[in-house]
Amino acid sequence: MPGKGQLSLWSMLTSGLEATIRSANPWWSGTPMVGLPVVHRWAYEPVRRALRSGLAPAVVLRGPRQVGKTTLLNQVIAALLEEGIPPPHILRVQFDDLPDLRRLSMPIIELCQWYADTILRKSFHAAAADGQPVFVFLDEVQNLADWAPQLKSLVDLNPIRALVTGSSALRIEAGRDSLAGRVTTIEMGPLSLREIAVFRGLGSLDAYLPENGLAPLRDKNVWLGLREHGIRHATVRHAAFEAFAARGAYPVSHAHPDEPWDRLADFLNETVVRRAIQHDLRLGPRGQKRDEHLLAEVFRLACRYVGQSPRQALFLEELRQALHANIGWQRVLAYLKFLDGTLLLRLVEPLELRLKKRRGPAKLCLCDHALRAAWLQEVIPLTPAGLDAHPHLHDLAGHVAESTAGYFFRSIIGLDVAHFPERGSEPEVDFVLTTGGQRIPVEVKYRNRIDHRDTIGLRAFIEKPHYYAPFGILVTLRDEPGTDDPRIVSLPLSSLLLLR
């Protein structure tokens, strides 16, 4: 029987919650896991390595909804069982499915105590002393307001290894700060171009940049090598990019390639966008409700101006017309940051340099152009053939391509990404990457013909010695080089996406 401190949890579990938890852990009763995909996402091995190494007792896997975090978690559990970890030594809790647990004062601590008493039938220390550590998997844990202090207490006092997943960067990052030294963080977004090739059975493509460090990016020859890497794998690359252009990068889109786009669009709207707006963002601190209609409208405008840096006045005017309300910029900016927190959107801030700290609007980069197509019901072609058939969409395609590149750069952990707005006589640059004190300007020119004027921003930035930018990157639509300037590496968007 439970101790006095466990009475509330025990009463909840005996009223049906225990059956739900047991059904989420079928291996306890000898039931095998079925229906898991055989294809693993890129984060699978890094997560397994981090759990096995024990360098940090907890691993945080964060990313937008529906990118495969729960699937990866289940695949890791299946691998542990195959390696011989005893089934009672693995606990999985999915907090999306167990809202009643959030009524407890310390649900993670109390549930783990129940698990140790009822399933493991020994303490975590005793299990470790027997040579079989306990693995705890907490899915969508950000739904608990104080998950981080509980996890900190759990890993500080017990020899366990934990994997935590979450769809809110704001809540996960806030918790991660209090877990300094105790967590390894891995961020997983929608499918990479390489993963789309595998999912669709088009072939295999290796990532060009190794996982360990960003120092190679400072070498122009690495970018030249990336261009050659894309040329060597042109057949698979083009096929994967066509699939990406047509259906985006969410796993569901490529797991069901024969599903009509209209049905996929409805699925993405309901399970990704509306779920984030209605579930992840609706409740603020201390239970304060956010305006769901304003969130949806801000997301719509972010989709409309994707890859751009819309002025405050433009944003506010459109919001006031749509909602018939006088809305202030600080509130809109807060909602944009909330959307950034869901990882559906990335805000790329202006580059701040000495004596040039005048702030400007952030550039809006969406995690997947398919969300824009679904939410606005507007499909923009991204392939050369598609744009040849619809030449009037070239400008919009350019904005979508810029958004794709921006989100891709922001997904590289440790890489500082900004944009360089026009400042006096200095032309704008789409992105500026900073690593190790060196800057790499990047310009996206997604059009059939590129001339000398299209590289003015890159050349102006490179020619300023105090910017520490010995070369620049020109991202293009086609494989043909966009410039003969030896200081500029030209490569198509599809080759850029093979970097990671």
Kinemage of the C-alpha trace (Angstrom):
@kinemage 1
@onewidth
@group {chain A} dominant
@subgroup {mainchain}
@vectorlist {calphas} color= white
{ca met a 1} P 0.000 0.000 0.000
{ca pro a 2} L 1.159 3.532 -0.579
{ca gly a 3} L 2.548 5.776 2.102
{ca lys a 4} L 0.700 8.795 3.404
{ca gly a 5} L 2.257 11.108 0.822
{ca gln a 6} L 1.007 8.922 -2.010
{ca leu a 7} L -2.682 8.781 -1.162
{ca ser a 8} L -3.820 11.290 -3.812
{ca leu a 9} L -1.877 9.569 -6.551
{ca trp a 10} L -2.979 6.105 -5.433
{ca ser a 11} L -6.657 7.117 -5.480
{ca met a 12} L -6.284 8.520 -8.981
{ca leu a 13} L -4.519 5.434 -10.257
{ca thr a 14} L -7.050 3.039 -8.827
{ca ser a 15} L -9.860 4.988 -10.505
{ca gly a 16} L -8.642 4.206 -14.039
{ca leu a 17} L -5.468 6.177 -14.565
{ca glu a 18} L -3.334 3.152 -13.711
{ca ala a 19} L -4.863 1.225 -16.620
{ca thr a 20} L -4.023 4.100 -18.971
{ca ile a 21} L -0.418 4.219 -17.805
{ca arg a 22} L -0.053 0.450 -18.098
{ca ser a 23} L -1.466 0.495 -21.626
{ca ala a 24} L 1.168 3.103 -22.548
{ca asn a 25} L 3.838 0.684 -21.323
{ca pro a 26} L 2.792 -2.615 -22.960
{ca trp a 27} L 6.250 -4.188 -22.457
{ca trp a 28} L 5.489 -4.496 -18.734
{ca ser a 29} L 3.023 -7.262 -19.578
{ca gly a 30} L 5.154 -8.817 -22.325
{ca thr a 31} L 3.228 -7.250 -25.209
{ca pro a 32} L 5.557 -6.249 -28.072
{ca met a 33} L 5.504 -2.814 -29.672
{ca val a 34} L 4.040 -2.945 -33.162
{ca gly a 35} L 3.694 -0.584 -36.096
{ca leu a 36} L 6.923 1.353 -35.597
{ca pro a 37} L 8.500 2.699 -38.820
{ca val a 38} L 11.723 1.017 -39.844
{ca val a 39} L 13.136 4.344 -41.041
{ca his a 40} L 14.837 6.405 -38.352
{ca arg a 41} L 15.137 10.177 -38.325
{ca trp a 42} L 18.594 11.713 -38.082
{ca ala a 43} L 18.168 12.455 -34.365
{ca tyr a 44} L 17.695 8.767 -33.494
{ca glu a 45} L 21.386 7.933 -33.153
{ca pro a 46} L 22.341 11.155 -31.316
{ca val a 47} L 19.537 10.506 -28.797
{ca arg a 48} L 20.626 6.893 -28.290
{ca arg a 49} L 24.257 7.913 -27.881
{ca ala a 50} L 23.348 10.582 -25.339
{ca leu a 51} L 21.230 8.145 -23.321
{ca arg a 52} L 23.899 5.433 -23.407
{ca ser a 53} L 26.796 7.707 -22.527
{ca gly a 54} L 25.193 9.037 -19.366
{ca leu a 55} L 27.344 12.181 -19.694
{ca ala a 56} L 24.212 14.103 -18.737
{ca pro a 57} L 21.408 12.213 -16.999
{ca ala a 58} L 18.667 13.746 -19.178
{ca val a 59} L 18.234 14.355 -22.910
{ca val a 60} L 15.817 17.037 -24.137
{ca leu a 61} L 14.408 16.478 -27.631
{ca arg a 62} L 12.449 19.478 -28.826
{ca gly a 63} L 10.712 20.322 -32.089
{ca pro a 64} L 7.382 21.339 -33.635
{ca arg a 65} L 4.378 19.068 -33.398
{ca gln a 66} L 4.096 16.136 -35.821
{ca val a 67} L 7.792 15.960 -36.750
{ca gly a 68} L 8.185 12.494 -35.221
{ca lys a 69} L 9.401 13.058 -31.650
{ca thr a 70} L 7.039 10.485 -30.135
{ca thr a 71} L 7.851 7.981 -32.882
{ca leu a 72} L 11.560 8.436 -32.218
{ca leu a 73} L 10.985 8.010 -28.481
{ca asn a 74} L 9.172 4.719 -29.130
{ca gln a 75} L 11.918 3.555 -31.496
{ca val a 76} L 14.508 4.189 -28.774
{ca ile a 77} L 12.427 2.182 -26.301
{ca ala a 78} L 12.188 -0.693 -28.795
{ca ala a 79} L 15.973 -0.614 -29.252
{ca leu a 80} L 16.563 -0.721 -25.486
{ca leu a 81} L 14.281 -3.745 -25.169
{ca glu a 82} L 16.123 -5.473 -28.008
{ca glu a 83} L 19.424 -4.750 -26.236
{ca gly a 84} L 18.176 -6.643 -23.194
{ca ile a 85} L 17.024 -3.866 -20.846
{ca pro a 86} L 14.399 -5.537 -18.597
{ca pro a 87} L 10.894 -4.294 -19.480
{ca pro a 88} L 10.116 -3.128 -15.913
{ca his a 89} L 13.137 -0.805 -16.134
{ca ile a 90} L 11.477 1.418 -18.754
{ca leu a 91} L 8.745 3.950 -17.934
{ca arg a 92} L 6.960 6.048 -20.540
{ca val a 93} L 4.491 8.830 -19.726
{ca gln a 94} L 2.777 10.915 -22.397
{ca phe a 95} L 1.439 14.015 -20.724
{ca asp a 96} L -0.815 14.951 -23.630
{ca asp a 97} L -2.829 11.832 -22.835
{ca leu a 98} L -2.838 12.177 -19.042
{ca pro a 99} L -4.226 15.608 -18.146
{ca asp a 100} L -5.328 14.321 -14.720
{ca leu a 101} L -1.694 13.967 -13.671
{ca arg a 102} L -1.286 17.721 -13.921
{ca arg a 103} L -3.606 18.087 -10.940
{ca leu a 104} L -0.943 16.593 -8.682
{ca ser a 105} L 1.472 18.854 -6.876
{ca met a 106} L 4.525 16.994 -8.208
{ca pro a 107} L 3.296 14.555 -10.888
{ca ile a 108} L 6.724 13.484 -12.181
{ca ile a 109} L 8.087 12.755 -8.697
{ca glu a 110} L 4.912 11.059 -7.470
{ca leu a 111} L 4.385 8.987 -10.597
{ca cys a 112} L 8.001 7.785 -10.548
{ca gln a 113} L 7.578 6.807 -6.901
{ca trp a 114} L 4.438 4.828 -7.767
{ca tyr a 115} L 6.308 3.212 -10.662
{ca ala a 116} L 9.258 2.225 -8.429
{ca asp a 117} L 6.952 0.756 -5.781
{ca thr a 118} L 4.474 -0.969 -8.116
{ca ile a 119} L 6.289 -1.904 -11.334
{ca leu a 120} L 10.017 -1.865 -10.625
{ca arg a 121} L 9.494 -3.156 -7.061
{ca lys a 122} L 12.800 -1.705 -5.950
{ca ser a 123} L 14.392 1.681 -5.600
{ca phe a 124} L 16.187 3.319 -8.512
{ca his a 125} L 19.424 2.985 -6.548
{ca ala a 126} L 18.876 -0.737 -6.056
{ca ala a 127} L 18.217 -1.169 -9.799
{ca ala a 128} L 21.450 0.657 -10.655
{ca ala a 129} L 23.370 -1.410 -8.103
{ca asp a 130} L 22.103 -4.527 -9.890
{ca gly a 131} L 23.670 -3.224 -13.120
{ca gln a 132} L 20.385 -2.310 -14.830
{ca pro a 133} L 19.646 1.435 -14.811
{ca val a 134} L 16.136 2.767 -15.204
{ca phe a 135} L 15.090 4.736 -18.295
{ca val a 136} L 12.298 7.308 -17.926
{ca phe a 137} L 10.619 8.783 -21.033
{ca leu a 138} L 8.475 11.912 -20.568
{ca asp a 139} L 6.628 12.933 -23.743
{ca glu a 140} L 5.350 16.521 -24.247
{ca val a 141} L 6.485 17.369 -20.739
{ca gln a 142} L 6.212 21.120 -21.309
{ca asn a 143} L 2.510 20.801 -20.495
{ca leu a 144} L 3.583 20.667 -16.841
{ca ala a 145} L 4.290 24.152 -15.538
{ca asp a 146} L 7.104 23.045 -13.193
{ca trp a 147} L 8.495 19.999 -14.986
{ca ala a 148} L 12.114 21.160 -14.786
{ca pro a 149} L 12.463 21.395 -10.967
{ca gln a 150} L 10.837 17.979 -10.651
{ca leu a 151} L 13.159 16.445 -13.239
{ca lys a 152} L 16.143 18.134 -11.605
{ca ser a 153} L 15.223 16.617 -8.253
{ca leu a 154} L 14.623 13.215 -9.859
{ca val a 155} L 17.997 13.024 -11.646
{ca asp a 156} L 19.915 14.616 -8.771
{ca leu a 157} L 18.646 12.089 -6.236
{ca asn a 158} L 18.349 8.978 -8.408
{ca pro a 159} L 20.670 7.181 -10.870
{ca ile a 160} L 18.275 7.231 -13.825
{ca arg a 161} L 18.475 8.278 -17.468
{ca ala a 162} L 15.664 10.339 -18.916
{ca leu a 163} L 14.461 11.448 -22.333
{ca val a 164} L 12.184 14.488 -22.363
{ca thr a 165} L 10.331 15.715 -25.441
{ca gly a 166} L 8.500 18.977 -25.993
{ca ser a 167} L 6.861 21.096 -28.683
{ca ser a 168} L 7.353 24.478 -27.014
{ca ala a 169} L 10.828 25.972 -27.184
{ca leu a 170} L 9.808 28.686 -24.707
{ca arg a 171} L 8.710 26.269 -22.001
{ca ile a 172} L 11.434 23.729 -22.726
{ca glu a 173} L 14.176 26.369 -22.824
{ca ala a 174} L 12.931 27.978 -19.615
{ca gly a 175} L 13.108 24.600 -17.918
{ca arg a 176} L 16.445 23.720 -19.467
{ca asp a 177} L 18.072 26.764 -17.882
{ca ser a 178} L 17.418 25.338 -14.417
{ca leu a 179} L 18.849 21.977 -15.523
{ca ala a 180} L 22.282 23.332 -16.484
{ca gly a 181} L 24.815 20.533 -16.586
{ca arg a 182} L 22.133 17.888 -16.374
{ca val a 183} L 20.720 17.861 -19.922
{ca thr a 184} L 21.810 17.412 -23.500
{ca thr a 185} L 19.509 19.292 -25.921
{ca ile a 186} L 18.723 18.046 -29.435
{ca glu a 187} L 16.413 20.007 -31.742
{ca met a 188} L 14.545 18.158 -34.494
{ca gly a 189} L 12.502 19.965 -37.121
{ca pro a 190} L 10.651 18.681 -40.197
{ca leu a 191} L 12.396 16.242 -42.526
{ca ser a 192} L 15.691 17.181 -44.094
{ca leu a 193} L 16.116 16.754 -47.836
{ca arg a 194} L 18.203 13.651 -47.149
{ca glu a 195} L 15.429 12.158 -45.023
{ca ile a 196} L 12.817 12.871 -47.689
{ca ala a 197} L 14.941 10.900 -50.150
{ca val a 198} L 14.961 7.932 -47.754
{ca phe a 199} L 11.267 8.211 -46.824
{ca arg a 200} L 10.310 8.233 -50.503
{ca gly a 201} L 12.732 5.470 -51.485
{ca leu a 202} L 14.651 7.766 -53.823
{ca gly a 203} L 18.112 6.852 -52.582
{ca ser a 204} L 20.512 7.868 -49.848
{ca leu a 205} L 22.361 11.142 -49.410
{ca asp a 206} L 25.035 11.814 -46.820
{ca ala a 207} L 25.069 15.013 -44.804
{ca tyr a 208} L 27.970 17.122 -45.969
{ca leu a 209} L 28.781 18.848 -42.666
{ca pro a 210} L 29.830 16.564 -39.784
{ca glu a 211} L 28.016 16.868 -36.459
{ca asn a 212} L 31.036 17.941 -34.430
{ca gly a 213} L 31.385 21.688 -34.653
{ca leu a 214} L 30.818 24.601 -36.997
{ca ala a 215} L 34.433 25.559 -37.672
{ca pro a 216} L 34.377 24.083 -41.221
{ca leu a 217} L 31.797 26.706 -42.247
{ca arg a 218} L 34.500 29.353 -42.030
{ca asp a 219} L 36.364 27.719 -44.925
{ca lys a 220} L 35.181 28.766 -48.400
{ca asn a 221} L 36.390 25.412 -49.775
{ca val a 222} L 33.782 23.653 -47.629
{ca trp a 223} L 31.018 25.577 -49.395
{ca leu a 224} L 32.609 24.857 -52.778
{ca gly a 225} L 32.692 21.200 -51.759
{ca leu a 226} L 29.008 21.367 -50.820
{ca arg a 227} L 28.210 22.604 -54.318
{ca glu a 228} L 30.189 19.709 -55.819
{ca his a 229} L 28.483 17.301 -53.402
{ca gly a 230} L 25.125 18.434 -54.786
{ca ile a 231} L 26.314 17.980 -58.367
{ca arg a 232} L 27.563 14.442 -57.662
{ca his a 233} L 24.171 13.484 -56.242
{ca ala a 234} L 22.096 15.529 -58.688
{ca thr a 235} L 19.643 12.757 -59.616
{ca val a 236} L 18.593 11.920 -56.052
{ca arg a 237} L 18.824 15.562 -54.977
{ca his a 238} L 16.489 16.782 -57.728
{ca ala a 239} L 13.976 14.007 -57.049
{ca ala a 240} L 13.979 14.701 -53.295
{ca phe a 241} L 13.642 18.447 -53.869
{ca glu a 242} L 10.682 17.912 -56.179
{ca ala a 243} L 8.988 15.896 -53.436
{ca phe a 244} L 9.834 18.602 -50.886
{ca ala a 245} L 8.576 21.372 -53.178
{ca ala a 246} L 5.290 19.573 -53.787
{ca arg a 247} L 4.432 18.474 -50.238
{ca gly a 248} L 6.771 20.146 -47.764
{ca ala a 249} L 8.812 18.342 -45.144
{ca tyr a 250} L 6.403 16.928 -42.566
{ca pro a 251} L 6.810 13.149 -42.197
{ca val a 252} L 3.094 12.496 -42.724
{ca ser a 253} L 3.290 14.068 -46.172
{ca his a 254} L 5.878 11.558 -47.347
{ca ala a 255} L 4.667 8.546 -45.374
{ca his a 256} L 1.429 8.870 -47.403
{ca pro a 257} L 2.606 10.109 -50.819
{ca asp a 258} L -0.648 9.104 -52.546
{ca glu a 259} L -2.842 11.086 -50.154
{ca pro a 260} L -4.463 14.090 -51.894
{ca trp a 261} L -2.937 17.423 -50.939
{ca asp a 262} L -6.277 18.821 -49.739
{ca arg a 263} L -6.563 16.136 -47.079
{ca leu a 264} L -2.954 16.582 -46.010
{ca ala a 265} L -3.505 20.328 -45.777
{ca asp a 266} L -6.495 19.792 -43.481
{ca phe a 267} L -4.420 17.414 -41.342
{ca leu a 268} L -1.560 19.912 -40.999
{ca asn a 269} L -3.941 22.731 -40.128
{ca glu a 270} L -5.692 20.702 -37.439
{ca thr a 271} L -2.798 18.786 -35.866
{ca val a 272} L 0.005 21.328 -36.190
{ca val a 273} L -1.244 24.920 -36.451
{ca arg a 274} L -4.559 24.825 -34.601
{ca arg a 275} L -3.158 22.424 -32.004
{ca ala a 276} L -0.342 24.873 -31.277
{ca ile a 277} L -2.672 27.885 -31.181
{ca gln a 278} L -5.477 26.268 -29.203
{ca his a 279} L -3.423 24.032 -26.921
{ca asp a 280} L 0.205 25.121 -26.574
{ca leu a 281} L -0.325 28.884 -26.680
{ca arg a 282} L -3.833 29.544 -25.425
{ca leu a 283} L -2.899 29.549 -21.747
{ca gly a 284} L -0.323 32.040 -20.558
{ca pro a 285} L 1.308 32.525 -17.141
{ca arg a 286} L -0.944 32.006 -14.139
{ca gly a 287} L -3.684 30.633 -16.355
{ca gln a 288} L -4.237 33.853 -18.298
{ca lys a 289} L -5.920 33.136 -21.613
{ca arg a 290} L -4.425 34.530 -24.782
{ca asp a 291} L -6.560 35.722 -27.680
{ca glu a 292} L -6.900 32.692 -29.943
{ca his a 293} L -8.235 34.767 -32.846
{ca leu a 294} L -5.318 37.183 -32.648
{ca leu a 295} L -2.846 34.283 -32.542
{ca ala a 296} L -4.415 32.778 -35.661
{ca glu a 297} L -4.370 36.120 -37.474
{ca val a 298} L -0.747 36.814 -36.526
{ca phe a 299} L 0.189 33.393 -37.863
{ca arg a 300} L -1.717 34.097 -41.076
{ca leu a 301} L 0.208 37.331 -41.584
{ca ala a 302} L 3.474 35.567 -40.790
{ca cys a 303} L 2.631 33.112 -43.559
{ca arg a 304} L 1.678 35.949 -45.892
{ca tyr a 305} L 4.969 37.797 -45.298
{ca val a 306} L 7.184 34.737 -44.970
{ca gly a 307} L 10.831 35.394 -45.770
{ca gln a 308} L 10.294 39.139 -45.294
{ca ser a 309} L 10.668 41.750 -42.550
{ca pro a 310} L 7.300 43.547 -42.550
{ca arg a 311} L 7.167 46.970 -40.937
{ca gln a 312} L 5.193 47.400 -37.737
{ca ala a 313} L 2.750 49.795 -39.402
{ca leu a 314} L 1.947 47.296 -42.167
{ca phe a 315} L 1.400 44.452 -39.713
{ca leu a 316} L -0.791 46.523 -37.419
{ca glu a 317} L -2.903 47.955 -40.212
{ca glu a 318} L -3.705 44.504 -41.574
{ca leu a 319} L -4.516 43.181 -38.114
{ca arg a 320} L -6.815 46.093 -37.349
{ca gln a 321} L -8.668 45.629 -40.624
{ca ala a 322} L -9.036 41.883 -40.103
{ca leu a 323} L -10.058 41.970 -36.434
{ca his a 324} L -11.721 45.419 -36.281
{ca ala a 325} L -9.736 46.206 -33.136
{ca asn a 326} L -7.002 48.613 -32.104
{ca ile a 327} L -4.053 46.327 -31.334
{ca gly a 328} L -0.681 47.525 -30.068
{ca trp a 329} L 2.664 46.425 -31.472
{ca gln a 330} L 4.017 45.082 -28.183
{ca arg a 331} L 1.154 42.626 -27.997
{ca val a 332} L 1.695 41.551 -31.606
{ca leu a 333} L 5.425 41.136 -30.996
{ca ala a 334} L 4.703 39.007 -27.941
{ca tyr a 335} L 2.440 36.765 -30.030
{ca leu a 336} L 5.105 36.459 -32.720
{ca lys a 337} L 7.521 35.329 -30.018
{ca phe a 338} L 4.958 32.808 -28.774
{ca leu a 339} L 4.778 31.375 -32.301
{ca asp a 340} L 8.566 31.304 -32.402
{ca gly a 341} L 8.327 29.336 -29.172
{ca thr a 342} L 6.281 26.616 -30.849
{ca leu a 343} L 9.165 26.233 -33.353
{ca leu a 344} L 6.648 26.705 -36.189
{ca leu a 345} L 8.247 30.058 -36.906
{ca arg a 346} L 11.702 31.524 -36.450
{ca leu a 347} L 12.280 35.252 -35.966
{ca val a 348} L 15.628 36.224 -37.481
{ca glu a 349} L 16.671 39.473 -35.828
{ca pro a 350} L 18.673 42.271 -37.490
{ca leu a 351} L 22.439 42.127 -37.090
{ca glu a 352} L 23.676 44.422 -34.343
{ca leu a 353} L 27.052 46.045 -34.947
{ca arg a 354} L 28.971 48.681 -33.050
{ca leu a 355} L 27.499 52.149 -33.511
{ca lys a 356} L 24.672 50.595 -35.542
{ca lys a 357} L 22.251 49.343 -32.937
{ca arg a 358} L 19.091 50.735 -34.466
{ca arg a 359} L 16.585 47.933 -34.188
{ca gly a 360} L 14.483 46.828 -37.116
{ca pro a 361} L 11.779 44.231 -37.691
{ca ala a 362} L 12.652 40.557 -37.572
{ca lys a 363} L 12.595 38.377 -40.670
{ca leu a 364} L 9.865 35.704 -40.594
{ca cys a 365} L 11.007 32.164 -41.424
{ca leu a 366} L 8.481 29.322 -41.374
{ca cys a 367} L 9.485 25.775 -40.441
{ca asp a 368} L 7.878 24.331 -43.581
{ca his a 369} L 6.342 25.997 -46.621
{ca ala a 370} L 3.610 23.327 -46.549
{ca leu a 371} L 2.135 25.052 -43.479
{ca arg a 372} L 1.842 28.261 -45.465
{ca ala a 373} L 0.245 26.404 -48.382
{ca ala a 374} L -2.214 24.692 -46.017
{ca trp a 375} L -3.140 27.743 -43.910
{ca leu a 376} L -3.462 30.204 -46.791
{ca gln a 377} L -4.676 27.586 -49.321
{ca glu a 378} L -2.064 28.900 -51.739
{ca val a 379} L 0.509 26.544 -53.273
{ca ile a 380} L 3.692 28.211 -54.518
{ca pro a 381} L 5.914 26.180 -56.894
{ca leu a 382} L 9.588 25.953 -55.956
{ca thr a 383} L 11.093 23.881 -58.770
{ca pro a 384} L 12.442 25.455 -61.983
{ca ala a 385} L 9.824 23.604 -64.042
{ca gly a 386} L 7.000 24.715 -61.755
{ca leu a 387} L 8.090 28.335 -61.903
{ca asp a 388} L 8.528 28.198 -65.671
{ca ala a 389} L 4.860 27.183 -65.825
{ca his a 390} L 3.833 29.964 -63.401
{ca pro a 391} L 6.310 32.830 -63.938
{ca his a 392} L 4.099 35.326 -62.106
{ca leu a 393} L 4.883 33.493 -58.847
{ca his a 394} L 8.658 34.016 -59.000
{ca asp a 395} L 8.674 36.762 -56.366
{ca leu a 396} L 6.584 34.752 -53.920
{ca ala a 397} L 8.742 31.692 -54.547
{ca gly a 398} L 11.771 33.816 -53.727
{ca his a 399} L 10.292 34.764 -50.353
{ca val a 400} L 9.443 31.122 -49.605
{ca ala a 401} L 12.979 30.058 -50.581
{ca glu a 402} L 14.424 32.753 -48.322
{ca ser a 403} L 12.240 31.536 -45.465
{ca thr a 404} L 13.365 27.946 -46.076
{ca ala a 405} L 17.028 28.939 -45.995
{ca gly a 406} L 16.536 31.053 -42.860
{ca tyr a 407} L 14.803 28.320 -40.877
{ca phe a 408} L 17.417 25.822 -42.065
{ca phe a 409} L 20.247 28.020 -40.788
{ca arg a 410} L 18.461 28.634 -37.480
{ca ser a 411} L 18.095 24.872 -36.987
{ca ile a 412} L 21.895 24.477 -36.797
{ca ile a 413} L 22.622 24.587 -33.069
{ca gly a 414} L 25.325 27.089 -32.177
{ca leu a 415} L 25.176 29.044 -35.438
{ca asp a 416} L 24.336 32.725 -34.971
{ca val a 417} L 21.927 33.879 -37.697
{ca ala a 418} L 20.812 37.454 -38.374
{ca his a 419} L 19.693 39.547 -41.319
{ca phe a 420} L 21.289 42.789 -42.442
{ca pro a 421} L 18.692 45.449 -43.298
{ca glu a 422} L 19.551 48.341 -45.589
{ca arg a 423} L 21.427 50.980 -43.610
{ca gly a 424} L 22.096 54.298 -45.294
{ca ser a 425} L 24.395 53.585 -48.238
{ca glu a 426} L 24.795 49.920 -47.295
{ca pro a 427} L 22.477 47.529 -49.171
{ca glu a 428} L 20.633 44.766 -47.351
{ca val a 429} L 21.860 41.175 -47.073
{ca asp a 430} L 19.332 38.386 -46.556
{ca phe a 431} L 21.289 36.559 -43.826
{ca val a 432} L 24.550 36.904 -41.978
{ca leu a 433} L 25.946 33.756 -40.342
{ca thr a 434} L 28.441 34.230 -37.525
{ca thr a 435} L 30.730 31.534 -36.155
{ca gly a 436} L 34.029 31.898 -34.380
{ca gly a 437} L 34.101 35.646 -34.948
{ca gln a 438} L 33.810 35.288 -38.718
{ca arg a 439} L 30.768 36.408 -40.672
{ca ile a 440} L 29.345 34.774 -43.783
{ca pro a 441} L 26.824 36.890 -45.739
{ca val a 442} L 24.148 34.919 -47.590
{ca glu a 443} L 21.923 36.233 -50.369
{ca val a 444} L 18.973 34.282 -51.815
{ca lys a 445} L 18.238 35.060 -55.481
{ca tyr a 446} L 15.598 32.579 -56.547
{ca arg a 447} L 15.151 33.457 -60.206
{ca asn a 448} L 16.111 32.256 -63.676
{ca arg a 449} L 18.523 35.076 -64.484
{ca ile a 450} L 20.960 36.629 -62.047
{ca asp a 451} L 23.073 39.629 -62.974
{ca his a 452} L 25.752 41.767 -61.386
{ca arg a 453} L 23.222 43.925 -59.533
{ca asp a 454} L 21.904 40.906 -57.618
{ca thr a 455} L 25.199 40.524 -55.751
{ca ile a 456} L 25.627 44.171 -54.707
{ca gly a 457} L 24.699 43.383 -51.092
{ca leu a 458} L 27.160 40.493 -50.831
{ca arg a 459} L 30.002 42.410 -52.438
{ca ala a 460} L 29.416 45.504 -50.303
{ca phe a 461} L 29.445 43.432 -47.112
{ca ile a 462} L 32.553 41.466 -48.094
{ca glu a 463} L 34.438 44.646 -48.979
{ca lys a 464} L 34.025 46.116 -45.487
{ca pro a 465} L 37.118 44.819 -43.594
{ca his a 466} L 35.514 45.373 -40.176
{ca tyr a 467} L 32.736 42.873 -41.005
{ca tyr a 468} L 35.270 40.004 -41.118
{ca ala a 469} L 33.618 38.343 -44.119
{ca pro a 470} L 36.210 36.968 -46.579
{ca phe a 471} L 33.550 35.343 -48.776
{ca gly a 472} L 29.794 35.126 -49.275
{ca ile a 473} L 27.134 32.611 -50.345
{ca leu a 474} L 24.639 33.098 -53.181
{ca val a 475} L 21.647 30.710 -53.009
{ca thr a 476} L 20.016 30.197 -56.405
{ca leu a 477} L 17.150 28.446 -58.159
{ca arg a 478} L 19.215 26.520 -60.698
{ca asp a 479} L 22.499 24.635 -60.658
{ca glu a 480} L 24.189 27.070 -63.024
{ca pro a 481} L 26.517 29.523 -61.178
{ca gly a 482} L 24.917 32.881 -60.520
{ca thr a 483} L 28.165 34.848 -60.513
{ca asp a 484} L 31.801 34.624 -61.580
{ca asp a 485} L 33.044 36.633 -58.596
{ca pro a 486} L 35.653 34.379 -56.913
{ca arg a 487} L 34.662 35.717 -53.489
{ca ile a 488} L 31.127 34.376 -53.835
{ca val a 489} L 30.153 30.698 -53.712
{ca ser a 490} L 27.010 30.099 -55.756
{ca leu a 491} L 24.874 27.006 -55.117
{ca pro a 492} L 21.195 26.058 -55.525
{ca leu a 493} L 18.818 25.844 -52.573
{ca ser a 494} L 18.551 22.084 -53.039
{ca ser a 495} L 22.322 21.702 -52.547
{ca leu a 496} L 22.348 24.046 -49.534
{ca leu a 497} L 19.792 21.772 -47.839
{ca leu a 498} L 22.290 18.896 -48.020
{ca leu a 499} L 24.608 20.680 -45.585
{ca arg a 500} L 22.980 18.897 -42.645
